[in-house]
Amino acid sequence: MERFGVATLPEFGFRMQVRYARRAVRVADFADQPCNVARPIALLGEGWTLLVLRQAFMGTRRFDDFQRSLGISRSLLAERLRRLVDAGILRREPYRDAARTRDQYRLTEKGLDLYPVLMALRAWSDKHEAPVEGPLVLYRHRGCGGLTETVHRCVGCGEELGARDVSPEPGPGMASALAGAAGEPQSPAA
């Protein structure tokens, strides 16, 4: 069955490759692709951004604390924080230290929604990259002390799913995304 001018999503991916074939593709270009995996990679796909988010989830709030814990340059950290604030993932909140008023960075609801993404990366690392002795860090439920896990489930039947159990298909936003990918005006919701 053909929908939106493509028979399958892999065929659609091929068409996107052809679109970018005339020039080198930058990670920022992924934001223009009608793909719900590529678009967040444009914002989050750079390693420092994910590490800044990890620190935010661990309770780091202040610029100097981010820099000290990560060992990142001030200019690179400032750019990553600015991008996360502009995207609505972090928000700035003023605080006063002994010398002056500064900003601290707090996760927004949109930012908090990225927690399962980081935990999925952690689970993959624990399974495939951990030392023989086991995971580097354990994540425990504050309420009962049990270890945590990341699970992908079907909303219809509740069954736990793996890659072979899922078939992607174009969703309701694909038509407007394809229109944008073709250079046509997009609806404001796209």
N, C-alpha and C positions, 0 to 999 in steps of 0.2 A: 504494500500500500504506500503510495507516495503522498507525503504531506509537506507543504511549504516548498515544493520543488525539489525535494530530495527523498530518495527511497529509504535511506537509513541514516542514522546519526554518523556512522563512520564516513559515509559518502559526504555528508555535510562537512565533517572535519577536513576531508580532502579539498573541498571547495574553498575552505578558509585558508588552507595552505597555498592554493593557487593564488588567492587574493594577495598574499604577502610575498609571493615568489620573486617579485621584481626588486626587492630590497631586503636588507637584513632586518629581522624582526627583533624588536626590543620588548622586554617584559612589560613595559608600559602599554604596548600595543594590545596586550591581552584584554585590557579594559574595554576595548571596542568589539571584541568577539562575542557573538551571541552564544555564550557557553557559561553555565553557572559554576564551572570549575576554573576556567581561565580568568574570569573577571576578578575573583578575589585574589588570584595569584598576582595580578597586576599591583595590588596594594600590599599583600602579605608575603609574597614569594621570595623576598630578599631576607637572608638569614638574620641580619641585625633586627629587622622589624619583629620577627618571631621571638627573638630573645628579649627585646624590650617588652613585648607582651607577657612573656614568661615572668619577667621581673615584676610587672604590674600585678599579675595574679598572685605573686608571692608577697605582695604588700609594699613594694617600692613605690614611692610617690614623688620624691624630689629629684630634680635634675642631677645634682651632685651624687646622690645615692645610686641613680641609674648608671652614671658614668663610672663610679667607683666599683660597682658590682660587675659591670660588663667589660671594663677596660676599653671602651669605645671612645673615639675622638669627640670632642665637644661639638664640632661642626656637624659630624655625621649623626650624633645623637639628637641635636637640635632639629635636623632635617627629618629624621624618623618620627620624632614626637610631633612635629608640625603636621606631617602627613596623617598621622593617626588622629590628631585633633581635627584636622580638616575633614576627615572621613567620618567623624562622629563616633570613633571607637574609644578615644580618650577625651576627657574634658579638662580644661584648666580651672584650678581653684586657687585663689590667692591665699597666702599665709604670710605671717610676719615672723621673721627671725630677729635676732638681736640687732641687726644692722638695717634691714629694709624689708619691704614687701616683695615676695617672690611668688612664683606659680608652682603648684604641685599638680600632678597628673593623676586623674582618677578614671577608672573604667566606667564607661556608660553602659546602658543596657545592651546596646549593639556590641560593645566590647565584651561584656560578660557572656554574650552568646557565642563567642569564639572559644570558650573554655573546652567544649568537647573536641574542637579541632586540635588544640594543643594536647589534649589527653589521648586522642587517636595517634598522634605522632609519638607520644610517650609510650603507648602500648606497643606500637610497631617496633620501636627501639628496644623495649624490654624483651620482646620476642626474638628479634634478629640481631641486635647489636650489643646486648648486655654482656658483661663479663660472665665467665663460667659460673661464678658464685651466685649470680642473680642480678636483679635490677640495681641501678645506682641509687635510686630514690624510691621510697615507698609512699604511696598516697593513701591516707586513711580517712575514713569518715569520722568527722569530729564528734558526731552523735553517739556512735557505738564502738568506734575503733577498728571496724572491719576495713579490709583492703578494698579499693575501688576498681571498677572496670568500665570500659567503654563498650557499649553494645549498640549495634545497628539493628532495628526491628521494623517489621512490617506494621503499618498502622491499622491494617485490616484484620489480620489474624494474630498479631503479636509474635510471630515466629522470628527468631534470631536469623539474620541474613549475612551471607558472604557475597563476594563478587559474582559468583556463578548463579546466584539466586535472584539477581536483579537484571531487568532489561530496561535500558534508558529509552525514552521516546520523547518527541518534541512536546513541550508543555505549552500552556496558554500564552506565555510571553514570547514565544518563538517568532510569531509573525511580525511583531513590532521590532524585535531584535534583528531579524533578517532585513527588514526595511532599512534599519539604521546601518547595517553592514553593507548594504548596496548603495549607501549614500543618500537614501531618501530620508525625509524628516521623520523623526520618531515621535511617538506620543509622549507627553510629559511623564507618564508612569514608567516608561521604558528605561 
